Amino acid sequence: MKTRLLLCFVALLLCSCSKKQQAASALPEDLFVRFYADKLIIQEESVLLHSDSTTTNHRIDSLYQAYNITSTQVQATIADYKTDVAKWKDFYDKVIQRLESLQQAPHKK
């Protein structure tokens, strides 16, 4: 009986650590591009404004909440992109396009 319970536990553990689970939690590309670009903006503003890490982390946490995503999802998405160099490059090209479009957009008052 103990052996069966142990085998069930190990099987459950292996299933929860599979790559399929990571891929399932990866974010849609358009959402991830927008999030990543906004995160880069926050990080750059923090450098330019000499913000402390607490303020920066709070702003990034707020960004996660605004997009309704988790850091685990972001890490899974990054891990998924890193498996394919062409996909990773395409992602960065889209982030650059997003940043350029934000820079050219008229500022709201």
Steps between C-alpha positions, in 0.01 A plus 500: 500500500781742589680412178190580291455830679865586443474410130189716462677790667806466275280476187310812605825683566641405159183609321502837673862564395461413133568744215139469387395671822740787432383540142138505615569798726687700236340835420359599161763683298313831459436523876858409580641756255290778655592393856870466424516840328324665794736327743801629306356852515457476877855373543645778283295770675625369833859539385443849363309613811741328738208314657575254775441129444193497726322755283604320182386164633168649608443642153588166338267316742226743399574422137451127567165584659397728213567224248352236733804274465753341735877491506475121457317552170761751388785263588325212318455719194865606503607137537279408204648778285856406592452157344476658153749771403289618205195535726707691758630739230150550358375576851766768554423653159135530605600656833708758313207575269276540806744741664532700179123522462466623859769760440320631190153501657371842604527555873171528686459790738 
